[in-house]
């Protein structure tokens, strides 16, 4: 079962690394990759701060993921 991790409980370095890794999974099809990547990173940060996205930790796989608060997987968790 996944556990919600408050973004503000992570160090700024850990949060930046987590967001960067998450955004990197998505890739970019824009011609200006650096700018598109930075916009995506800032967008994810904003969504975490506003509560529209959540950080989940899965102790079984020892992995983190960022999901939308509207993601159906959230409904299955008691967060």
ZIPE-V85310 format. One record per backbone hydrogen bond with DSSP energy under -0.5 kcal/mol. CO is the residue of the C=O (numbers start at 1). NH is the residue of the N-H. Records with the same first field share a line. If there is no record, write none. Layout:
CO->NH, NH
//
This chain:
1->59
3->57
4->6
5->55
6->9
7->10
11->15
12->16
13->17
14->18
15->19
16->20
17->21
18->22
19->23
20->24
21->25
22->26
23->26, 27
31->33
32->36
33->37
34->38
35->39
36->40
37->41
38->42
39->43
40->44
41->45
42->46
43->47
44->48
45->49
46->50
47->51, 52, 53
48->51
52->69
54->56, 67
55->5
56->65
57->3, 59
58->62, 63
63->58
65->56
67->54
68->71
71->74, 75
72->75, 76
73->76
74->77
77->79
//
